[in-house]
Amino acid sequence: MLSAGAQAVQSSASVPAAMLREDRTGVWNGPAPAGSMGRTQNGAMTAPPQSESTLLPGGTRMPLIGFGTYKVDKAESVRTAITKGYRLIDCAAYYKNEETVGQGMAEFIRDGHREELFIISKIWNTAHRPQLARESCEKTLKDLGCKYLDLMLMHWPDAWQPGSGDPGTPDESVTIQQTWEAMEKMVDDGLVKHLGVSNFSLTQVEGLLQHARIKPVANQIELHPFLAQRKLVGVCARKGVQCIAYSPLGHADATVLNHEVIQQVAQDLGRTPAQVCLKWNVQRGVTVIPRSQNPKNIKANIDGLFNWVLPREAKAKLDTLDVGSRKVSPKWHDWGNVEEGGATKPSIALA
C-alpha cells in the first residue's frame, strides 16, 4: 500500500504538467489550496474531504474553524457554537466580554471537556509592559474560567501607555521583545500552551522569530478574497507560523458577500456566500473565525464545511477579487510595505 505522500505524488503525476504550473501560485501568490489540483468529474472535485484541523509546531492540532467572540454579548451564543461543533473559541481582553464567553463555555468545561477546546485570547496594547501582560493573562483566565489558554496572542505590535485610552499614547518604554519574554514566562508557568501574534507584518514576524526563545505558532490577520495577503500567508507557513483569518466574511461590509462573483460561485455550488468565503481560506490551510449571534448562521458557517472543496474554476474566480482591501484598518497603525520581508520579489529585484 502506498503511503499518503506517495499517493499524493502518484496523483500529481497523472495531471498534465501545464495544469500543475497553472495552479501552483508559487512564492508570491502563496500555496495553492489543498485539493485545488485534483481532477473534476461532472464539475465536482474528486479530492478527499479536508482535515478539520491543522498541525502546529510541537504536535498540537488547531481547528480550521473557530467561533469569533468580538461583540458577542450573549453566553447562549457561545453555548450554541459549542453545540454545533465549534471547538476553537477566539477571545480577547479588548473585547471586554470574556466573563460572558466564560459563562458560555462553563458547562462544557465543567462536564470534563476542556481538552476538546482550543481557547485563544490576546494581550491588548495598553498591557505590553511585562507585569501588565502577566496581569492581563491572569484576568483572562479568571474571566474565562480556565486554568490555561491554548494560545495567547499579542493583539497588535503597537504598545500604548497604560490607561491612555483608545487610541492610546505610544509607550516607548517597552519593546516587542520585552513583551514577548513576559509571554514566554506564561508558557513556563503553565498558564499558556502556545504563543502567537496578531496584525504583524512579515518583517515583524521574522524579527520576532530571530530572538524568541519560544517561537510564535500563529499570526492572526484579516483575510478574505478581497485581502488575500498571499505572500504573508505563504512565507509564514514556511516558517512554521499558522495564519488565522479574522473578518473572513468582510467585517460586516455587505459588499463582500454581495459581490457578484461570490454570489455566482455560491449559486453554482449550492452554497451560501459565507460558506464560499470561509472555504476559500480553509482550503488553503488558514483557520477562520467567523462571528455571529444568529443561531442559523452559527450553524451554517460550520455545517459540512469539510465535506466539499472549491473547484479549480471557482477558486480562480475568487482569486481575481484580491485588491488588498482592508476592512479593519485603524488610523493609529502603520501596516508598512507588504513587499518587505521574505525573499525579494523577482519583478522588484530586477527592476
C-alpha positions as CSV (number, residue, x, y, z in Angstrom):
1,M,0.0,0.0,0.0
2,L,1.3,3.4,-0.9
3,S,2.0,6.0,1.8
4,A,0.0,9.2,1.8
5,G,3.0,11.0,0.4
6,A,3.5,8.5,-2.4
7,Q,-0.2,8.6,-3.2
8,A,0.0,12.4,-3.5
9,V,3.0,12.2,-5.8
10,Q,1.3,9.5,-7.9
11,S,-1.9,11.6,-8.1
12,S,0.1,14.7,-9.2
13,A,1.9,12.7,-11.8
14,S,-1.3,11.9,-13.5
15,V,-2.1,15.6,-14.0
16,P,-0.5,17.3,-17.1
17,A,2.5,19.5,-16.3
18,A,0.9,22.5,-17.8
19,M,-2.1,22.1,-15.5
20,L,0.2,21.9,-12.4
21,R,2.1,25.0,-13.4
22,E,-1.2,26.8,-13.9
23,D,-2.4,26.0,-10.4
24,R,0.9,26.4,-8.4
25,T,0.7,30.0,-7.4
26,G,4.2,30.0,-6.0
27,V,6.1,32.2,-3.5
28,W,4.3,35.4,-4.3
29,N,0.7,34.1,-4.5
30,G,1.1,31.7,-1.6
31,P,0.3,27.9,-1.5
32,A,-2.5,26.7,-3.7
33,P,-5.4,25.4,-1.6
34,A,-5.4,21.7,-0.8
35,G,-7.2,19.8,-3.4
36,S,-7.2,22.6,-6.0
37,M,-5.1,20.5,-8.4
38,G,-7.5,17.5,-8.2
39,R,-9.4,16.2,-11.2
40,T,-13.0,17.0,-11.7
41,Q,-15.9,14.8,-12.7
42,N,-19.2,16.4,-13.7
43,G,-17.9,19.7,-12.1
44,A,-17.3,18.1,-8.7
45,M,-13.9,17.8,-7.1
46,T,-12.7,14.2,-6.6
47,A,-10.2,15.2,-3.8
48,P,-11.0,13.6,-0.4
49,P,-12.6,15.7,2.4
50,Q,-10.2,18.1,4.0
51,S,-8.8,17.7,7.6
52,E,-10.7,19.7,10.1
53,S,-7.6,20.9,11.9
54,T,-4.0,22.0,11.2
55,L,-0.9,20.8,12.9
56,L,1.1,23.3,14.9
57,P,4.8,23.0,15.7
58,G,5.0,20.7,18.7
59,G,2.2,18.4,17.6
60,T,-0.9,20.3,18.8
61,R,-3.8,20.3,16.4
62,M,-5.7,23.6,16.0
63,P,-9.2,23.6,14.4
64,L,-9.6,25.2,11.0
65,I,-12.8,26.9,12.0
66,G,-13.5,28.7,15.3
67,F,-16.1,30.9,16.9
68,G,-15.2,34.6,17.0
69,T,-16.4,36.5,20.1
70,Y,-15.9,40.1,19.1
71,K,-19.0,42.0,20.3
72,V,-20.7,38.7,21.4
73,D,-22.7,39.7,24.4
74,K,-24.8,36.5,25.0
75,A,-23.4,33.4,26.7
76,E,-26.0,31.5,24.8
77,S,-24.3,32.3,21.5
78,V,-21.2,30.6,22.8
79,R,-23.1,27.6,24.1
80,T,-24.8,27.3,20.7
81,A,-21.5,27.4,18.9
82,I,-20.1,24.6,21.0
83,T,-23.3,22.6,20.5
84,K,-23.0,23.0,16.7
85,G,-19.4,21.7,16.7
86,Y,-17.1,24.7,17.2
87,R,-14.1,23.7,19.3
88,L,-11.9,26.8,18.8
89,I,-13.1,29.9,20.8
90,D,-11.3,33.2,19.9
91,C,-11.3,35.8,22.7
92,A,-9.5,39.0,23.6
93,A,-9.2,41.2,26.7
94,Y,-10.0,44.2,24.4
95,Y,-13.5,42.7,23.7
96,K,-14.4,43.2,27.3
97,N,-16.7,40.2,27.3
98,E,-14.5,37.3,28.4
99,E,-16.6,36.8,31.5
100,T,-19.7,36.3,29.3
101,V,-17.7,34.0,27.0
102,G,-16.6,32.0,30.0
103,Q,-20.2,31.6,31.1
104,G,-21.0,30.2,27.7
105,M,-18.2,27.6,28.0
106,A,-18.7,26.8,31.7
107,E,-21.0,23.8,31.4
108,F,-18.9,22.1,28.7
109,I,-15.7,22.6,30.7
110,R,-17.4,21.5,34.0
111,D,-18.5,18.3,32.3
112,G,-14.8,17.5,31.7
113,H,-14.4,18.5,28.1
114,R,-11.8,21.3,28.5
115,E,-9.3,19.3,26.5
116,E,-11.6,19.3,23.5
117,L,-11.5,23.1,23.3
118,F,-8.8,25.3,21.7
119,I,-9.1,28.7,23.5
120,I,-7.3,31.8,22.3
121,S,-7.0,35.2,23.9
122,K,-5.0,38.3,23.3
123,I,-3.0,41.0,25.2
124,W,-4.1,44.5,24.5
125,N,-1.9,47.4,23.5
126,T,-2.0,49.0,27.0
127,A,-0.7,45.9,28.6
128,H,2.6,45.4,26.8
129,R,4.7,46.1,29.9
130,P,5.8,42.7,31.3
131,Q,3.9,42.9,34.7
132,L,0.8,44.2,33.0
133,A,0.9,41.5,30.4
134,R,1.0,38.9,33.2
135,E,-1.9,40.5,35.0
136,S,-3.9,40.6,31.7
137,C,-3.3,36.9,31.2
138,E,-4.4,36.1,34.8
139,K,-7.5,38.1,34.5
140,T,-8.4,36.5,31.2
141,L,-8.0,33.0,32.8
142,K,-10.2,34.1,35.7
143,D,-12.9,35.6,33.5
144,L,-13.0,32.6,31.1
145,G,-13.0,30.1,33.9
146,C,-9.9,28.3,32.6
147,K,-6.7,27.1,34.1
148,Y,-4.8,27.6,30.9
149,L,-5.0,29.0,27.4
150,D,-4.2,27.1,24.3
151,L,-2.9,30.2,22.5
152,M,-2.1,33.7,23.7
153,L,-1.6,36.4,21.1
154,M,0.0,39.8,21.2
155,H,-3.1,41.7,19.8
156,W,-1.1,44.4,17.9
157,P,2.6,45.2,17.7
158,D,1.7,48.7,18.9
159,A,2.4,49.4,22.6
160,W,0.4,52.1,24.4
161,Q,1.0,53.7,27.8
162,P,-1.3,52.1,30.4
163,G,-4.6,53.9,30.9
164,S,-4.0,56.2,27.9
165,G,-7.3,55.4,26.1
166,D,-8.1,54.2,22.6
167,P,-6.3,55.2,20.6
168,G,-3.6,55.4,23.2
169,T,-0.3,57.2,23.6
170,P,2.7,55.2,22.3
171,D,4.7,53.6,25.0
172,E,8.4,53.8,24.2
173,S,9.4,52.2,27.5
174,V,8.7,48.7,26.3
175,T,9.7,46.7,23.2
176,I,8.1,43.8,21.5
177,Q,10.9,41.6,22.7
178,Q,10.3,42.5,26.3
179,T,6.5,41.8,26.0
180,W,7.3,38.5,24.3
181,E,9.7,37.5,27.1
182,A,6.8,38.1,29.6
183,M,4.6,35.9,27.4
184,E,7.2,33.2,27.3
185,K,7.2,33.2,31.1
186,M,3.4,32.4,30.9
187,V,4.3,29.3,29.0
188,D,7.0,28.4,31.5
189,D,4.5,28.7,34.3
190,G,1.8,26.6,32.7
191,L,-0.7,29.5,32.1
192,V,-0.4,29.2,28.3
193,K,0.5,26.4,25.9
194,H,1.4,28.3,22.8
195,L,2.2,31.9,21.8
196,G,1.4,33.9,18.7
197,V,0.8,37.4,17.3
198,S,-1.9,39.3,15.6
199,N,-1.7,42.1,12.9
200,F,2.1,41.5,12.5
201,S,3.7,42.2,9.2
202,L,6.1,39.7,7.7
203,T,9.2,41.7,8.8
204,Q,7.8,41.9,12.3
205,V,7.2,38.1,12.3
206,E,10.7,37.5,11.0
207,G,12.2,39.8,13.6
208,L,10.4,38.0,16.4
209,L,11.5,34.6,15.1
210,Q,15.1,35.8,15.4
211,H,15.1,36.5,19.1
212,A,12.2,34.5,20.5
213,R,13.1,31.6,22.8
214,I,9.6,30.2,22.3
215,K,8.6,30.7,18.7
216,P,5.3,32.1,17.6
217,V,3.0,29.5,16.1
218,A,0.3,31.8,14.7
219,N,-0.4,35.2,13.2
220,Q,-4.0,36.3,13.3
221,I,-4.7,38.7,10.4
222,E,-7.5,40.0,8.3
223,L,-8.0,37.6,5.4
224,H,-10.8,37.2,2.8
225,P,-11.0,37.2,-1.0
226,F,-10.5,40.9,-1.2
227,L,-7.4,40.8,1.0
228,A,-5.6,37.5,0.3
229,Q,-2.2,38.6,1.7
230,R,-0.7,35.6,-0.2
231,K,3.0,36.4,0.5
232,L,2.4,36.9,4.2
233,V,0.4,33.7,4.5
234,G,2.8,31.6,2.4
235,V,6.0,32.8,4.0
236,C,4.6,32.5,7.5
237,A,3.5,28.9,6.7
238,R,7.0,28.0,5.6
239,K,8.4,29.4,8.8
240,G,6.1,27.4,11.0
241,V,3.6,30.3,11.7
242,Q,0.0,29.4,11.0
243,C,-2.2,32.3,9.8
244,I,-5.7,32.7,11.4
245,A,-8.2,34.8,9.5
246,Y,-10.2,37.3,11.3
247,S,-13.1,39.1,9.5
248,P,-13.2,36.2,6.9
249,L,-16.6,37.4,5.8
250,G,-15.5,41.0,5.3
251,H,-16.2,42.5,8.8
252,A,-19.8,43.3,8.2
253,D,-19.1,45.0,4.8
254,A,-22.0,43.8,2.8
255,T,-20.2,44.5,-0.5
256,V,-18.1,41.3,0.2
257,L,-20.8,38.7,0.5
258,N,-23.0,40.6,-2.1
259,H,-20.3,40.8,-4.7
260,E,-21.5,39.3,-8.0
261,V,-18.6,36.8,-8.3
262,I,-19.1,35.4,-4.8
263,Q,-22.8,35.3,-5.3
264,Q,-22.4,33.4,-8.6
265,V,-19.9,30.9,-7.2
266,A,-22.2,30.2,-4.3
267,Q,-25.1,29.7,-6.6
268,D,-23.2,27.4,-8.9
269,L,-22.0,25.2,-5.9
270,G,-25.3,25.3,-4.0
271,R,-23.6,27.1,-1.1
272,T,-24.1,30.4,0.7
273,P,-21.8,33.3,0.0
274,A,-20.5,33.0,3.6
275,Q,-19.7,29.3,3.1
276,V,-17.8,30.1,-0.1
277,C,-15.7,32.8,1.6
278,L,-14.9,30.5,4.5
279,K,-14.0,27.6,2.3
280,W,-11.7,29.8,0.2
281,N,-9.5,30.4,3.3
282,V,-9.9,27.0,4.9
283,Q,-8.9,25.2,1.7
284,R,-5.6,27.0,1.7
285,G,-5.0,25.8,5.3
286,V,-6.0,29.1,7.0
287,T,-8.1,28.8,10.2
288,V,-11.2,31.1,10.1
289,I,-13.0,32.6,13.0
290,P,-16.4,33.9,11.8
291,R,-18.6,35.7,14.3
292,S,-22.4,35.6,14.6
293,Q,-25.1,35.6,17.2
294,N,-27.7,34.3,14.8
295,P,-28.1,30.6,15.6
296,K,-28.9,29.9,12.0
297,N,-25.7,31.5,10.8
298,I,-23.6,29.9,13.5
299,K,-24.8,26.5,12.3
300,A,-24.5,27.3,8.6
301,N,-20.9,28.6,8.9
302,I,-19.6,25.2,10.1
303,D,-22.2,22.8,8.7
304,G,-20.5,20.4,6.2
305,L,-17.5,22.8,5.7
306,F,-15.1,19.9,5.3
307,N,-17.2,17.7,3.1
308,W,-16.7,19.6,-0.2
309,V,-13.9,21.6,-2.0
310,L,-13.8,24.6,-4.2
311,P,-13.3,23.5,-7.9
312,R,-10.4,25.0,-9.7
313,E,-12.6,27.3,-11.8
314,A,-14.3,28.7,-8.7
315,K,-11.1,29.3,-6.8
316,A,-9.7,31.1,-9.8
317,K,-12.7,33.4,-9.9
318,L,-12.4,34.2,-6.2
319,D,-8.7,34.9,-6.6
320,T,-9.3,37.7,-9.0
321,L,-11.1,39.7,-6.3
322,D,-7.9,40.4,-4.3
323,V,-7.3,44.1,-4.4
324,G,-5.7,44.5,-1.0
325,S,-8.8,46.0,0.5
326,R,-8.7,46.1,4.3
327,K,-12.0,46.3,6.3
328,V,-10.1,46.7,9.6
329,S,-7.5,49.5,9.4
330,P,-7.2,51.8,12.4
331,K,-5.6,55.1,11.7
332,W,-3.1,54.6,14.5
333,H,-1.5,51.5,13.0
334,D,1.2,51.6,10.2
335,W,0.9,48.5,8.0
336,G,4.2,49.1,6.4
337,N,5.3,47.8,3.0
338,V,3.7,44.5,2.3
339,E,6.6,43.5,0.0
340,E,9.2,43.8,2.8
341,G,10.4,40.6,4.4
342,G,11.0,37.1,2.9
343,A,12.9,36.9,-0.3
344,T,12.8,39.9,-2.7
345,K,10.1,39.6,-5.4
346,P,11.8,38.9,-8.7
347,S,10.0,41.7,-10.5
348,I,11.2,44.2,-7.9
349,A,14.8,42.8,-7.7
350,L,15.2,43.0,-11.4
351,A,13.6,46.4,-11.8
